[in-house]
Amino acid sequence: MADMTRLAFQSPFNPMTETPFGRTIAASAELFERTTRRYGKPEFGLPETEVDGNKVKVEERVVWSRPFCDLLHFCRDLPKDRARDPKLLIVAPMSGHYATLLRGTVEAMLPNHEVFITDWADARMVPLSKGHFDLDDYIDYIADMLRHLGSGTHVMAVCQPSVPVLAAAAVMAEDNDPCIPASMTLMGGPIDTRRSPTAVNELAQEKDIDWFRRNVVMRVPFPHPGFMREVYPGFLQLSGFMSMNLDRHVTAHQEFYQHLVQDDGDSAEKHREFYDEYLAVMDLTAEFYLQTVEVVFIRHDLPKGELMHRGRPVRPAAITGTALLTVEGERDDISGVGQTEAAHDLCSSLPPEMKKHHLQPKVGHYGVFNGSRFRAEIVPVINDFIRAHSHGGAKALNGAAEAVRPNPREDYKTRLADALGFSALAVDNLPAVTHDLTDIAGIGPRAAQELNEFGIYQVSQLAGMTGEAIESLQGEMPARAAASLEGWVSQARRLMGFPAGPRH
């Protein structure tokens, strides 16, 4: 209704459109609609870049894929005889926002690098049948990507992934892996949160891990593909970030309203662009979130030398062939000054000429990887460092330039499903029938497969269905299965030790 009202008072056929009253009504309607909508996954929208003074086309490809992450390659249309640029793997944070938050980072690095970026999946869109994802899996994913890209790859970690990237490099170094990165750039990351602790760090110290498990972990509701998966919802992460600077966000929306009333289109559009990105959030798997909070922010395992990966100790001192650059912001209120620089002490086997630290004046957390100072002052430092530590023996793209499948954002059905959050009813490549469901009387292989097609694989998922979810699913199932669904849910609840009736 708010959107319809806005359109009505912006229509050229409405005589009040250009009046102060009409602009006020339209502004109020747009402000209300924008503060209540669910923001879908944004697009990178980088169709071209400038290389050697010439505009070249850029094609976005998925070149490596796992259930919880796609590796995107921004393939530039360059002459085949041109000298190769360094390969750069940008590891985006898995902290509530999509990888598109680093659009400016990618755009700034494209002219001088063959850029790849991790496109982490929204946990609510990953079926339970795909398994779990924790910090150990995160480290394995990074190592697998580096092996896929081949030797000579440079890696850049923005904020949260600084810890798993450093851990992956340490494990690969200890294993004498030939694909260990040539250089490692860590930007605004929580390597040692005991240094210059921020409000985020202090919260983790005040609460134990059980508090986080009780208060911020929830189950994905029906009809999302990840139905019943335990997650840390993105909206909680967003509310936490916004509460740290609430007055700034309130002022921004007040100014947005005034810009609309005053018909200041350019200023209003800048507000839309920023908040379309900032308010688009994704869920994290509970196991990854809780393990990260406990290991990184509560116990400080990495700086203490106690971090373990798959039962083996992580030793950054084993790194001898990966150059290290750390970047921090002077006004960072999320990762305090010194927290990222701590990586230099841990990588004690690296000679001084393979280490560099850059403290950027007058920028906060987001200014470390985006904005005018990032482009003008930080990017040249990164470019020079990567070039200085590139070597002629770097392996070619190792097949990574070939897409393993089309970019999912090019499929309108996928984009629509993501925007609606309703793709549980059209999940592709479903696995074999989960035998747990056949423990329910009346559910044979065929009925179990029908439930699988709606994202239901386990008895616990049936037991967790609300009356509303049952009614919604009955409208989509074959008549025979729909008539039996309530009985199956009651049996599932008894098996799980719950009251037989559906949840409300």
Secondary structure, DSSP 4 states (H G I P E B T S, - for coil): -HHHHHHHTT-TT-TTTTSHHHHHHHHHHHHHHHHHSPP--------EEEETTEEEEEEEEEEEEETTEEEEEEEE---TTSPPPPEEEEE---SSB-GGGGHHHHHHHGGGSEEEEEEEPPGGGS-GGG----HHHHHHHHHHHHHHH-TT-EEEEESTTHHHHHHHHHHHHHTT-TT--SEEEEES--S-TTSS--HHHHHHHHS-HHHHHHHH-EEPPTTSTTTT-EEE-HHHHHHHHHHHTHHHHHHHHHHHHHHHHTT-HHHHHHHHHHHHHHT-B--EEHHHHHHHIIIIIIS-HHHHT--EETTEE--GGG--SSEEEEEEETT-SSS-TTTTTHHHHH-TTS-GGGEEEEEETT--TGGGTSSHHIIIIIHHHHHHHHHHT--TT----TTTTS-SB--GGG-HHHHHHHHHT-GGGG-SS--SPPGGGGGSTT--HHHHHHHHTTT--SHHHHHT-BHHHHHHHHTTS-HHHHHHHHHHHHHHHHHTTS-SSPB-
